[in-house]
Amino acid sequence: MYGLGGPAGAYAAPRVVRRIGIGPAVVTGFLGLSLPMVLVPLADGPAPFVIATLAAAHFGAGCGGAVLDSSTNSYLIAVIPPTLRSRVMGVVQTANFGVRPIGAVLAGALGTVLGLRPALWVGTVSAVLSVLWVLASGVRRVRELPESAAATAEESK
C-alpha cells in the first residue's frame, strides 16, 4: 500500500505546495509520513481489521513520503549551487540510508527488551516527534522556493 500512496502523494504535492507554501509542505510531509504509522501498533484483533489498519497506515505514509520528498528535494535543488549538488545530495543520501541499519538493530534490541508492541509505540511516537527538528528550523516559514542558486550565482558575477 505504501507503493500506492506514493503516486497519490506525488500527484497532490504540487497542489499542497501551491496552497500552503514549500516550508509548510515540508512539515506536512514529515507529519504525513510519520503520523499514519501510529496505526501500526494499534493493528490488533480480527484479521480484516489488522489488514485494513496496516493498509491505511502504509498508504498514508506513502502519500506523506511523496509530499516530503517532492517538497524537500525541490527546496534543496533551489538552494544548492549546481556545482555542489552532487556532493550535498551524496551526503544527504548517505545519512538517510546509512542510519537505517543502525535503527533496525536498535529497534530489534528494543523489541527484545520491551516487547513488540511497546517497541512499535516508541518507534512511531519518536518518528512523529522528529518533526520538532523541522518546526524549530526556519524552513516552516518559507512560502516560496528561493530563486535558484544557479541564477543567484550568475547575477553576482
Backbone bond lengths (Angstrom), bond angles and torsions (degrees), N, CA, C in turn:
res aa  C-N    CA-C-N  psi(-1)  N-CA   C-N-CA  omega(-1)  CA-C   N-CA-C  phi
1 M - - - 1.448 - - 1.529 111.51 -
2 Y 1.341 116.37 -28.57 1.466 118.54 177.70 1.520 108.96 -58.24
3 G 1.340 115.19 -40.48 1.458 120.28 -179.93 1.518 113.22 -64.47
4 L 1.320 118.50 -28.11 1.460 121.21 176.19 1.527 111.20 -80.25
5 G 1.313 116.32 -31.39 1.462 120.27 178.67 1.515 112.36 -70.18
6 G 1.330 117.01 -30.79 1.459 120.78 -179.17 1.524 113.37 -58.86
7 P 1.332 118.46 -53.90 1.470 118.33 178.18 1.532 113.02 -61.80
8 A 1.316 116.65 -35.41 1.474 118.94 177.84 1.525 110.26 -64.25
9 G 1.328 116.94 -43.37 1.464 120.70 177.64 1.515 112.25 -67.08
10 A 1.340 116.53 -37.92 1.468 119.81 178.33 1.526 110.50 -65.51
11 Y 1.317 116.27 -36.90 1.465 120.22 177.19 1.533 110.58 -65.92
12 A 1.320 116.48 -39.11 1.465 121.32 -177.18 1.524 113.28 -80.03
13 A 1.319 118.02 -24.56 1.468 121.64 -172.15 1.527 114.39 -53.58
14 P 1.338 120.20 -48.81 1.469 118.37 -179.56 1.525 112.36 -61.57
15 R 1.321 117.00 -36.07 1.466 120.45 179.01 1.528 111.17 -69.01
16 V 1.336 116.00 -38.40 1.469 120.48 177.66 1.520 109.48 -63.17
17 V 1.336 117.00 -46.32 1.474 121.25 -179.23 1.524 110.48 -62.27
18 R 1.329 117.50 -44.89 1.473 120.01 179.69 1.526 111.34 -63.33
19 R 1.316 117.02 -36.84 1.461 120.16 -175.59 1.530 112.47 -76.50
20 I 1.347 117.70 -44.84 1.472 119.27 -172.70 1.522 114.09 -113.34
21 G 1.327 118.04 -12.13 1.461 121.08 -179.25 1.519 111.18 102.00
22 I 1.320 115.73 159.72 1.469 121.59 -174.39 1.527 112.17 -67.18
23 G 1.321 118.51 -43.15 1.470 121.01 -179.86 1.517 112.36 -64.62
24 P 1.334 117.96 -52.23 1.460 118.80 176.00 1.541 112.77 -60.00
25 A 1.334 117.52 -29.38 1.466 119.89 176.61 1.525 110.97 -67.45
26 V 1.332 116.70 -35.94 1.465 120.15 175.68 1.533 109.39 -62.36
27 V 1.328 116.61 -47.26 1.470 121.01 178.58 1.531 110.11 -61.26
28 T 1.336 116.67 -44.82 1.463 121.12 178.70 1.524 110.43 -60.80
29 G 1.323 116.86 -39.95 1.460 120.20 177.96 1.518 112.47 -63.81
30 F 1.337 117.03 -43.01 1.467 120.01 176.86 1.529 110.72 -59.79
31 L 1.324 116.00 -45.94 1.468 119.55 179.27 1.527 111.39 -68.66
32 G 1.339 116.39 -39.13 1.454 120.21 179.76 1.514 112.93 -66.28
33 L 1.316 117.11 -27.80 1.452 121.48 176.69 1.522 111.59 -78.13
34 S 1.322 117.32 -39.90 1.469 120.41 -172.34 1.529 114.73 -93.64
35 L 1.323 118.21 -39.55 1.472 119.58 -175.96 1.526 114.22 -59.11
36 P 1.327 119.63 -43.77 1.464 117.98 179.88 1.529 113.21 -61.50
37 M 1.318 117.21 -26.39 1.458 119.61 -178.92 1.525 112.83 -69.18
38 V 1.326 117.29 -13.92 1.465 120.19 174.55 1.531 110.12 -64.10
39 L 1.326 116.57 -20.07 1.463 119.83 176.59 1.529 112.40 -68.85
40 V 1.320 118.22 -23.53 1.462 121.53 -175.70 1.533 112.15 -59.25
41 P 1.335 119.65 -51.59 1.465 116.95 178.96 1.531 113.20 -69.27
42 L 1.321 117.53 -13.21 1.468 120.78 176.43 1.523 112.59 -83.64
43 A 1.321 117.42 -10.52 1.463 122.10 -176.79 1.523 109.78 -74.24
44 D 1.314 115.63 91.25 1.463 121.58 -179.10 1.520 107.84 -148.08
45 G 1.301 116.67 146.03 1.462 120.14 178.22 1.507 111.63 118.48
46 P 1.340 115.78 -148.17 1.468 119.61 -178.14 1.531 111.45 -61.96
47 A 1.326 115.95 147.39 1.467 121.89 -176.12 1.531 112.89 -54.07
48 P 1.337 120.91 -43.47 1.469 118.79 179.81 1.534 112.53 -61.18
49 F 1.339 117.17 -36.92 1.464 120.64 178.16 1.526 110.58 -67.02
50 V 1.323 116.67 -43.98 1.465 121.09 179.95 1.526 109.90 -61.99
51 I 1.321 117.09 -45.85 1.462 121.14 -179.22 1.526 110.47 -62.60
52 A 1.327 117.09 -46.32 1.470 120.66 -179.32 1.528 111.12 -64.05
53 T 1.313 116.84 -40.65 1.466 121.07 -179.76 1.527 111.17 -64.83
54 L 1.331 116.17 -46.37 1.464 119.69 179.52 1.532 111.50 -66.91
55 A 1.332 116.38 -37.85 1.467 119.93 177.72 1.528 110.24 -63.55
56 A 1.321 116.99 -44.34 1.470 120.68 179.43 1.530 110.49 -63.35
57 A 1.322 116.96 -41.82 1.465 120.86 -179.90 1.522 110.72 -61.11
58 H 1.299 116.48 -46.85 1.460 119.58 -176.70 1.519 112.61 -74.53
59 F 1.320 118.48 -35.48 1.458 120.33 175.69 1.533 109.84 -63.41
60 G 1.334 116.68 -47.12 1.472 120.71 179.13 1.513 112.14 -61.72
61 A 1.328 116.82 -42.91 1.460 120.23 179.21 1.532 110.93 -65.40
62 G 1.325 116.95 -35.54 1.466 120.24 176.72 1.517 111.35 -63.70
63 C 1.325 116.32 -42.71 1.476 120.58 176.85 1.521 110.14 -61.44
64 G 1.320 116.45 -50.17 1.467 120.63 -179.14 1.510 112.48 -62.44
65 G 1.339 116.58 -39.55 1.462 120.30 179.27 1.522 112.14 -63.16
66 A 1.319 116.68 -38.34 1.470 120.16 179.00 1.524 111.03 -68.41
67 V 1.327 117.02 -41.02 1.470 120.09 176.69 1.531 109.58 -63.51
68 L 1.323 116.28 -43.16 1.464 120.90 178.92 1.521 111.04 -61.71
69 D 1.324 117.28 -50.68 1.467 120.33 -178.02 1.518 111.80 -63.14
70 S 1.322 116.94 -44.08 1.471 120.19 -178.74 1.524 111.31 -62.65
71 S 1.319 116.51 -48.02 1.462 119.40 -176.92 1.526 111.79 -71.82
72 T 1.311 117.48 -41.17 1.466 120.63 -179.82 1.526 111.11 -65.73
73 N 1.324 116.62 -46.75 1.468 119.41 -179.12 1.525 111.38 -65.79
74 S 1.326 117.51 -37.93 1.467 120.02 176.36 1.518 110.89 -61.09
75 Y 1.327 115.99 -43.16 1.461 120.29 179.41 1.534 110.63 -63.97
76 L 1.323 116.45 -46.12 1.462 119.63 -178.65 1.525 111.53 -62.64
77 I 1.326 117.40 -41.74 1.464 120.30 178.84 1.525 110.69 -62.26
78 A 1.329 116.53 -35.53 1.460 119.88 -179.37 1.525 112.65 -72.07
79 V 1.321 118.49 -32.04 1.471 119.38 -173.53 1.527 114.37 -101.15
80 I 1.323 118.13 -15.40 1.471 120.08 -178.81 1.523 109.10 -96.46
81 P 1.320 117.48 124.64 1.472 119.46 177.55 1.531 110.41 -58.55
82 P 1.333 116.96 144.45 1.470 120.34 -177.63 1.525 113.91 -54.05
83 T 1.324 117.37 -34.12 1.467 120.11 -178.46 1.522 112.97 -69.27
84 L 1.330 117.38 -18.42 1.466 120.96 -179.28 1.528 112.77 -107.31
85 R 1.319 117.35 -9.24 1.463 121.40 -171.53 1.520 113.66 -56.00
86 S 1.319 117.64 -46.75 1.468 118.77 -176.43 1.525 111.25 -65.24
87 R 1.322 116.91 -38.11 1.468 119.27 179.47 1.521 111.66 -69.28
88 V 1.325 116.65 -44.74 1.466 120.49 -179.71 1.522 110.17 -63.76
89 M 1.332 116.88 -46.27 1.463 119.54 -178.68 1.527 110.84 -67.15
90 G 1.329 117.56 -30.74 1.461 120.47 174.38 1.522 111.39 -62.54
91 V 1.318 116.15 -42.60 1.469 120.49 176.97 1.533 110.47 -65.48
92 V 1.326 116.60 -42.88 1.464 120.91 179.35 1.528 109.92 -60.11
93 Q 1.339 116.75 -46.96 1.473 120.06 -178.93 1.529 111.13 -66.44
94 T 1.315 117.36 -39.18 1.465 120.18 178.75 1.524 110.53 -63.18
95 A 1.322 116.52 -43.97 1.467 119.30 178.51 1.523 110.61 -65.82
96 N 1.325 116.98 -43.97 1.460 121.54 -177.68 1.529 111.26 -62.68
97 F 1.316 117.36 -53.08 1.456 120.21 -175.63 1.527 112.47 -85.10
98 G 1.314 117.54 -24.46 1.460 120.88 -178.98 1.516 113.80 -71.20
99 V 1.324 116.81 -28.44 1.456 119.96 -178.18 1.534 112.05 -81.59
100 R 1.312 117.92 -17.73 1.468 121.17 -175.49 1.536 113.63 -62.15
101 P 1.339 119.80 -44.77 1.471 117.64 177.41 1.533 112.47 -63.00
102 I 1.311 116.41 -34.09 1.465 119.84 177.50 1.525 109.57 -64.90
103 G 1.327 116.32 -44.84 1.462 120.65 177.45 1.518 112.03 -61.81
104 A 1.322 116.88 -38.06 1.461 120.44 -179.96 1.527 111.31 -64.93
105 V 1.325 116.44 -42.28 1.471 120.07 178.34 1.529 110.19 -66.13
106 L 1.338 117.15 -44.11 1.463 120.19 178.66 1.529 111.40 -63.95
107 A 1.327 117.07 -39.34 1.462 120.64 178.42 1.529 110.72 -64.44
108 G 1.324 116.50 -40.58 1.468 119.92 177.18 1.519 111.41 -63.20
109 A 1.322 116.56 -42.45 1.468 120.01 178.48 1.523 110.53 -65.01
110 L 1.327 116.74 -42.81 1.462 121.27 178.97 1.530 110.59 -63.48
111 G 1.327 116.92 -41.09 1.462 121.00 177.09 1.514 111.97 -63.07
112 T 1.318 116.72 -35.23 1.465 120.62 178.29 1.522 111.08 -69.12
113 V 1.320 116.01 -40.68 1.468 120.77 -176.93 1.530 111.78 -77.30
114 L 1.340 116.96 -48.74 1.463 120.99 -174.20 1.526 114.69 -93.17
115 G 1.311 116.29 -25.26 1.459 121.45 -170.63 1.518 109.24 105.09
116 L 1.338 115.83 161.91 1.458 120.62 -172.70 1.526 113.42 -64.00
117 R 1.310 117.79 -53.98 1.470 119.79 -175.10 1.535 112.31 -63.95
118 P 1.345 119.32 -45.76 1.477 117.94 176.25 1.531 112.70 -60.51
119 A 1.331 117.00 -37.18 1.466 119.65 178.10 1.529 110.41 -65.71
120 L 1.332 117.38 -37.71 1.462 120.44 176.43 1.528 110.89 -63.78
121 W 1.326 116.88 -39.69 1.466 119.72 177.61 1.527 110.93 -63.29
122 V 1.326 116.82 -44.79 1.470 120.28 178.99 1.526 109.89 -59.65
123 G 1.320 116.63 -45.38 1.465 120.30 -178.23 1.519 113.23 -65.84
124 T 1.327 116.71 -45.55 1.467 118.57 -176.43 1.529 111.90 -71.85
125 V 1.309 117.07 -41.02 1.470 119.17 178.54 1.532 110.10 -67.09
126 S 1.320 117.01 -38.35 1.467 120.02 176.58 1.524 110.98 -62.80
127 A 1.315 117.17 -38.89 1.468 120.74 178.45 1.525 110.31 -63.54
128 V 1.319 117.24 -42.44 1.470 120.26 178.36 1.526 109.89 -64.06
129 L 1.318 116.88 -42.33 1.465 120.22 -179.25 1.528 112.90 -68.98
130 S 1.330 117.39 -17.59 1.464 119.50 179.86 1.526 111.69 -64.25
131 V 1.318 117.34 -18.32 1.468 120.24 177.63 1.533 110.90 -65.97
132 L 1.317 117.70 -17.43 1.464 120.53 179.30 1.529 111.20 -59.89
133 W 1.340 117.30 -33.25 1.467 120.58 177.80 1.521 110.31 -62.20
134 V 1.317 115.79 -39.98 1.464 119.81 -179.35 1.522 110.06 -72.43
135 L 1.323 116.51 -40.33 1.464 119.96 179.43 1.523 111.36 -63.37
136 A 1.331 116.34 -32.33 1.464 120.34 -179.91 1.527 112.05 -75.34
137 S 1.314 116.84 -18.60 1.469 119.76 179.89 1.522 110.00 -85.33
138 G 1.302 115.75 174.07 1.459 120.39 179.60 1.518 113.33 -83.26
139 V 1.331 117.87 -6.38 1.465 120.06 -174.38 1.530 112.36 -63.70
140 R 1.298 117.69 -29.38 1.471 119.61 -178.18 1.526 112.54 -65.20
141 R 1.332 117.15 -19.02 1.469 120.72 -179.57 1.530 113.15 -93.80
142 V 1.324 117.99 -4.21 1.460 121.93 -179.18 1.528 108.61 -78.84
143 R 1.305 116.57 120.43 1.469 120.80 -177.86 1.520 112.27 -95.28
144 E 1.327 117.06 -38.43 1.457 121.21 -177.99 1.520 109.26 -122.97
145 L 1.327 114.97 154.76 1.454 118.55 175.17 1.516 108.72 -62.88
146 P 1.329 117.16 135.68 1.459 119.14 175.57 1.523 109.61 -64.70
147 E 1.313 114.87 158.33 1.459 118.99 175.39 1.519 107.25 -55.45
148 S 1.304 117.52 141.25 1.465 120.32 -174.22 1.523 110.88 -57.67
149 A 1.316 114.90 147.75 1.457 121.24 179.93 1.524 110.65 -62.32
150 A 1.328 117.42 -33.29 1.465 120.93 179.49 1.526 110.70 -65.76
151 A 1.335 117.13 -44.80 1.459 120.80 -179.74 1.529 110.58 -65.14
152 T 1.317 116.43 -39.49 1.456 121.00 179.54 1.527 110.27 -64.52
153 A 1.335 117.83 -41.02 1.466 121.62 179.20 1.523 110.55 -65.41
154 E 1.327 117.31 -41.07 1.466 121.32 179.13 1.514 111.48 -63.39
155 E 1.331 116.34 -41.77 1.464 120.55 -178.00 1.520 111.89 -68.45
156 S 1.319 117.90 -28.22 1.458 120.12 -176.42 1.525 112.47 -82.01
157 K 1.331 117.66 -5.72 1.474 120.45 179.63 1.491 111.77 -75.57
